[in-house]
Amino acid sequence: MRPFASAMGSAPLQLAGAAQPPDRIAPVQLAGLVVFLAGFAIEVVADAQLQAFRNDPARRGGVLDTGLWRCSRHPNYFGEAVLWWGFWLCAASKPWGWASILAPVLMTYLLVKVSGVAMLDAHLAATKPGYADYVRRTSAFVLRPPGR
């Protein structure tokens, strides 16, 4: 199962990287690069904010609800999903590239329903006072203004 999952997950990258020269860059590939970079930036900034929060003894035991974490309970996971959609866009214009859509769909599903948001929310709700209020006012995944 693992080799299949690895091949399926990396399908957009394999398709995008398998182009024979000369390979002109299609507009959808430029869009994919922009989406990838946006996702990467979101993930890096969110992870840096989380690390700074964890390193602050005054905030120990609290809930991180500033920066990107004000707009999403899991902005690092959201950034990860966005970069996978960017990978897919880079492959979409290649022969059979559209078929690799399973990779970002699966990654997004796993991040939201299996190993990411769902699992971590359950743990944090049980261990962090104030987390229930944070859940009420903050998007679980997608970045959006609080209270919506």
C-alpha positions, 0 to 999 in steps of 0.5 A, spaced: 500 500 500 505 504 501 508 504 494 501 506 491 500 511 496 507 514 495 506 514 487 499 517 487 501 522 492 507 525 488 503 524 481 503 531 480 510 532 481 512 526 477 508 529 471 510 536 472 517 534 472 517 529 466 516 534 461 521 533 455 524 540 453 523 544 450 517 545 455 514 552 455 511 554 461 503 554 461 499 560 464 496 554 469 503 552 471 505 560 473 498 560 477 500 553 480 507 556 482 503 562 485 499 558 489 505 553 491 508 559 494 502 562 497 501 555 501 509 555 502 509 562 505 502 561 509 505 554 512 512 557 514 509 564 517 504 559 521 510 555 524 514 560 526 508 564 530 507 557 533 514 556 535 515 563 538 508 562 542 511 555 544 518 559 546 514 564 550 513 562 558 508 567 559 503 564 554 505 556 556 498 553 557 494 558 553 491 558 546 495 561 540 490 566 537 494 571 534 497 572 527 495 567 522 492 563 528 487 568 529 484 567 522 484 559 522 485 554 528 490 550 523 493 555 518 500 551 517 495 545 515 491 550 510 498 552 507 500 545 506 494 543 503 494 550 498 501 548 496 499 541 494 494 544 490 499 548 487 503 542 485 497 539 482 496 546 478 503 545 475 501 538 473 494 540 470 496 542 463 500 536 462 498 529 458 493 526 464 495 531 469 488 532 471 488 525 473 493 527 479 487 531 482 487 525 487 493 527 490 491 534 493 484 532 494 487 526 499 492 531 502 486 536 504 482 530 506 487 527 511 489 534 513 482 536 515 479 529 517 484 524 519 491 526 522 490 534 522 485 538 524 480 533 527 485 529 531 488 536 534 482 539 535 480 533 539 486 533 543 486 541 544 479 541 546 481 536 552 487 539 554 487 547 553 482 551 557 479 556 553 480 552 546 472 551 546 471 559 545 477 559 540 473 554 536 467 558 536 470 564 533 475 561 529 475 558 522 478 550 523 482 550 516 481 556 511 484 563 513 478 568 514 476 573 519 474 571 526 467 570 528 465 568 521 
